[in-house]
Amino acid sequence: MYQRIRDLREDADLTQTQVANMLNVSQATYSRYENGSLDLPSATLIALADFYHVSVDYLLGRTEK
């Protein structure tokens, strides 16, 4: 999951700070989401799925679609 949120961010040419601002968290918190040292709250997971127009299952690695 963590690699997927990083890949989606990089594919969209966004910085961690930009995504963190959208989520209303600090860049440091978002960085911990990406490296897996902090679990994503369900509301954040849903917000990322909506933002990137993918399913939560995709972010969780349960599907490739």
C-alpha positions as CSV (number, residue, x, y, z in Angstrom):
1,M,0.0,0.0,0.0
2,Y,2.7,2.5,1.0
3,Q,4.5,2.1,-2.3
4,R,1.3,2.7,-4.2
5,I,0.5,6.0,-2.5
6,R,4.1,7.1,-3.3
7,D,3.9,6.0,-6.9
8,L,0.5,7.8,-7.4
9,R,1.9,11.0,-5.9
10,E,5.0,10.9,-8.1
11,D,3.0,10.0,-11.2
12,A,0.9,13.1,-10.5
13,D,4.1,15.2,-10.1
14,L,3.1,16.2,-6.6
15,T,5.3,16.8,-3.6
16,Q,4.7,15.3,-0.2
17,T,3.9,18.8,1.0
18,Q,1.2,19.3,-1.6
19,V,-0.5,16.0,-0.7
20,A,-0.1,16.7,3.0
21,N,-1.8,20.1,2.6
22,M,-4.7,18.5,0.8
23,L,-5.1,16.0,3.7
24,N,-4.6,18.7,6.4
25,V,-1.6,16.9,7.9
26,S,2.0,17.9,8.2
27,Q,4.6,16.8,5.5
28,A,6.3,14.8,8.2
29,T,3.1,12.8,8.9
30,Y,2.5,12.2,5.3
31,S,6.1,11.0,4.9
32,R,5.5,8.5,7.6
33,Y,2.4,7.3,5.8
34,E,4.5,6.7,2.6
35,N,7.3,4.9,4.4
36,G,4.9,2.7,6.4
37,S,5.9,3.9,9.8
38,L,2.5,5.3,10.5
39,D,-0.8,3.6,9.5
40,L,-3.2,5.6,7.4
41,P,-6.5,6.4,9.2
42,S,-9.5,5.1,7.2
43,A,-10.7,8.7,6.4
44,T,-7.2,9.5,5.0
45,L,-7.3,6.3,2.9
46,I,-10.7,7.2,1.5
47,A,-9.5,10.8,0.8
48,L,-6.5,9.5,-1.1
49,A,-8.6,7.1,-3.1
50,D,-10.9,9.9,-4.1
51,F,-8.1,12.3,-4.8
52,Y,-6.3,9.9,-7.2
53,H,-9.6,8.5,-8.6
54,V,-8.7,4.9,-7.6
55,S,-10.4,2.4,-5.2
56,V,-9.5,1.9,-1.7
57,D,-8.9,-1.8,-2.7
58,Y,-6.3,-0.6,-5.2
59,L,-4.5,1.4,-2.5
60,L,-4.6,-1.6,-0.2
61,G,-3.1,-3.9,-2.9
62,R,-6.3,-6.0,-3.1
63,T,-6.7,-5.3,-6.8
64,E,-4.7,-4.1,-9.8
65,K,-7.6,-2.1,-11.2
